């Protein structure tokens, strides 16, 4: 049953990020836009190590719009109840793209109880020639760092 719930969450994530990439939703896309926003959607399959399995999702979607806006969605943004996180484009060269995003911590309602989630900061680097991704994250004020690697499939729209 847990596997079915996890798969449903991944499909929801993929559907949402696909809609954002197509220009049908998201905070940085005007609702009255006559044409869909253009950009690249990176559909990334990650391999987190066992101690990173909550902080690095097995599926990450990164949308880079031509306007320079960045939208990120993964299992962690869903667990935080956000769905997506607004990111920042740090670097865009011929060889790589680097983006960052931050998930604000605080008190959240999960199921029938309240939980406190820490603030988390992430940086992702995608190699343009190979489409390989490395994601690094940290919890500010804590020593622990976490990371994962994976492979992305870029989709232009």
Secondary structure, DSSP 8 states (H G I E B T S, - for coil): -HHHHHHHHHHHHHHHHHHHHHTS--TTS-TT-SS---EEEEEEEEEE-GGGTTTS-SEEEEEEETTS-EEEEEHHHHHTT-S-EEEEEEEE-SSEEEEEEEE--EEEEETTEEEEE--EEEEEEEETTT-EEEEEEE-TTSS-EEEEEEEEEEEE-
